[in-house]
Amino acid sequence: MLPALAWAGKVRYPDVVPRPLVFPRDHGAHPDFRTEWWYVTGWLENSLGFQITFFRARPENESANPSTFTPRQILFAHAALADPKRGHLLHDQAAARAGHSLAEAETGRTAVWIDDWSLFLEGAQYRARVAAREFDFDLTFAAKGEPVLQGDRGFSRKGRRPHEASYYYSQPQLGVSGSVNGRKVGGTAWLDHEWSSAYLAPEAAGWDWTGINLFDGRSMMAFEMRAKAGGIHYAPPGVKFKPLRTWKSPRTGVEYPVSMEVNGLRLEPLMDDQELDARASVGTVYWEGAVRAFAGQEEVGRGYLELTGYGKPMKL
């Protein structure tokens, strides 16, 4: 007979409450919280887009089993390359329980890895390495200033209830160097680091998010949380997304508003087919793509647009 699992019960995740973010500590992982991610997107020479994301999740059920194999932290990673010559994303994913030096998210600094996928911060430079099935990244991202604290000094509301929030900062206008598939590249990137215990309200289906590096050196971040019943569940004051054109995936049948007007800027995709199927890791399908930003007919910046919860409600 197999021994009974030693479950101690449901985890009590800490609430997100307003507090100052403290660096370098807050560059690292926050394992008490339910979910966390380090998210890097960018544009490379020859109009290539890329995305690298590491997720950390603390399971809902807490085990009293002292074994080091007990899954107290789960790590996931996504990576994608957007190349218009191919017309669709190349993407890959990885997942592992933290521990045994094979996968980890350190608490004192940005240092997260799953086997030969990694993201480290050393001084003012991030280094990312990804060995995917159809591509590989070896990229360095140079920060040009202090982190941008989103929301109220890093406390970012995600819903109407006080605890529906995240801690959130960004590093826009990162200078990119390194290689993709062994070829030297350069470009500009954006990094987000966010952690929370109640990111999505029960009424929310998903979110629309964009981060744009403007050519004049400024940056723009905007998001909205969409309601399951239709319309907007929550958006920061002054933020407005207006769908302009949709694209329907030939694989999943999900329709996404891939062209958007956001606070007066028109976002147009590098290519329509930038759907990412992550059902093998985090259990969802979403659209995450490189976009150009236009003011009238003039291109004024480049960045990424993320559209989640369009096929079925997002669940973190």
N, C-alpha and C positions, 0 to 999 in steps of 0.2 A: 504494500500500500504506500502511495506517495505521501510524504508529510504535508500537513496543512501549511499554507502560506501564512506568514506571521504579519498580518496587516494591522497597523495601529489605528487606521481610520483616515478620514479625509484631511487633506492639508488645509491649514488656515493661512492663506496668502496675505502678506501685508498690503495695506492700502497705499495708494500713491497720494501723498499729501504734499503741499508746497514746502519745499526746502531748498537751500542753495545747493547747486551741484559743485562738487569738489574734485578738482583734477590734481594729480593723475588718477586718483582712486576711481572716479566714475567713468574712466575709459574702460575699466575692467568689467567683469561679469557681476551680476547681482542675483545669486542663486536662490534667494528666498522668494523672489517674485515669480509669477507664473510663466511669463514669456519675455523674451528679449531677442533683439536682432542687431547685427552690424551689417549695413546694407551699402554697397558701393556700386554706383552706375557711372557710365561715362561714354564719351565719344573719342574715338581714335582716328588717326589719319586714314585717308581713303574712305571716309564715311562708314566706319565700323562702330557699332554700339556694343557695349559689354555690361554685364551685371554679375556681381558676386555677392551672395548673402549667406551669412551664418546665423542660424537660429539656435537659441537655447530654450528648453522647456522643462519645467518642474512638474512631474506627474501629479494628478489629483489625489491619488491614493498613496499614503506614506507607509512604508514597510518598516517593521521593527527588526527585520532580518539583518544581522550585522554583516552579512557577506558583502564583499567588495563588488560582487556581480549584481547586487540589487540596484535596479535603475532609479537613482535619485535625481539624475539630470540626463536629459536626452538632447542630443545635438543633431541638427540637420544643416545641410548646405545646398544651395542652388547656384548654378553658374550658367550663363548664356552668352552667346555671340550672335549679334545681328549683322548679317552681311547681305545687302541687297542683291548681290550676284546669285545668292542661293534662293532668296525670296521667302525664307522662313527661318525661324530661330534654330540654331544648334544649341542644345541645352543638355545638362546632366545634373544629377543630384546624388547626395550621399547622406547617410544617417548612421548614428552609433550612440550607444550609451556612453556617458563620460566615464573616464577612468582607465587605469592600466597603461597610461601614457599614449594610448592609441587615439584618444579623443578627449579634449579638455577645453574649458573656458576659464582662464585664470581670473582671479578677482582683483589683483593689484594693477593690472595693465591690460591693454588690448592684446590678448594672446589667445586665439581660438583656432582649433584645428581638428580635422577628422582625417586620420591617416596622412596622405600627401596633399591634402587641401588645407590651406592655412591663411591666417591674417594676423599680422603682428604690427604693433606700433613701437618704433624705436626713435626716441627724440621727437622730431617733427615730421617723420616719414613713416607711412604705412607700407608694408610689403605683403603682397598677396601672391600665393602660388596655388594653381589649380591644375591637376592632371585629369582632364575629362576624357571621355571615350573618343571624341572627334576633334578636340582642340586642347591646347594648354596655354595657361596664362602664367607669366612671371612678371609682375607689375609692381612698380613703386609709385606711391602717391605722396607728393610733397605738399604739406599744409602751408598756406600763405598767411595765416592769422590765427587768432584765438577761435575756439568753437563758437558757433552761433547758437545761443540758447533759445529754443522755440517756445512759443506760448508765453507764459509769465515766468521769465528767468529759468526756463527749462521744465516748468510744470505745464503740460499741454492737455487741455480738456478734450475729451473724446465723446462726451455725452452730457446730459442734463444733471445726472446724479453726481454728487461730489467725488465719489470714488472712481468714476468712469474717466480715467485720465492716464497719462503716461509721463515718464521722465524722458526728455527728448532734446537732443542737440544735433547739430549738423556741422560738417566741414565742407562748405562749397568751394569752388574754384581750386580744386586740387590739381597740381601739375602732374601729369602722367608720363612715366618713362618705363622702358622694359621691353618685353617681347611677347608676341602672340604666335604660337606655332613656330617659335624660333626666329621670327622676323622682328627686327627692332621697330618699335612704335612710340608715338608720343600722343598727347591729347590732354583733355580736361575731364575731371571726374567730380563726383559728389558723394560724400559719405554721411549716412544717418546712423545714429546709435539711439535705440529706444528700448525701454523696458516698462512692464506694466503687470498688473494683476487682473484688470477688468478693461481690456482695450476695447472690446465690442459690447455695446449695450444689447440686452436681449431683443430689442426692437430693430436692431441694425442688421442689414444684409451684408454690407461690405463697405468699401471706401473707394474714393477716387483721390489720387495723390499725384502731385507733380513737383519736381525740383529742377529749376532751370538756371544754368550758369549764363548770365548775360554777357555780351561781348564787351560792355563798358566796365566790367569788373564787379558789378553788383550781382545779386542772386535773388531768386524768387522761389519760395516754397508755399504751396497751398494744398489743402485737403478738405474733403467733406465726407461725412458718414451718411450713407443712404439707408432709408428705412425699408423694412421688409414690405410694408404696406404701400410703398411708393413714395416718392418725394425725398426730402432731406430730413434725416433724423437730427443731425447736428453739423454745424459748420462754424468756424471762427467768424467773428464780426468782419464784414467787408469782403468775405470770400464768396465768389460765385463761379460755378462751372456751368457752361452751356454746351450741350452736345451739338456738333455741326454735321457729323457724318458717321455712319456705323459700318462695321464690317462683321460678317458672319463666318465663323470658323467652319471649314469643310469637314473637320474631324469631330468636333464636339457639338456643333449646331448652336453654340453660344454666340450671341450678338453683342459686340462691344462698341461704344462710342469712341472710335480711335482718333477722331479729330474733335478737338474741344476748343472753346473760347474760355480762357481763365483770366479773370480780372483785366480784360482788355487785350490780352495777348492771344493770338490764334496758334494752337499747337497742331502741327501736322506730322504724321509718323514717317520715320525713315522708310518703313514698309508696313503694309497692313498686317501681315501675318507675323505677329510677335506674341502669340499665345504660348504660355508655359504650362505644361501638364505636369503637375507635381503630386499627382495622386499616389505615387509610390513612396513619397516621404511624408509630406504634411497633409496629404489627402484632399487637395483642391486643385482647381484649374483657374488660371487668371491670365490677364493680359498685362505685360510689362514691357514697354518698348521705348526705344530711342525716338525723340521728337525734336523737330525744329520749332522755334518760337518766332512768330511774325508780329510786327506792329504795322498794320496795313499790308503793303507788299514787301516791306523791308524785313529781312531776317535779322533778328536782334539777339538771338541766343540759342542754345541747345541744351537738352537735358533728357529727362525720362518722365514717362507717364505710367502710372500703375492703376489698374482697374480690377477690383476684386468683387466677388459675390454676384456676378452676373448670371452664372449658370445655376447656382444654388447658393443659399446664404453661407457666408464665410464662417468657419468655426476655427478658433485658435486653440 
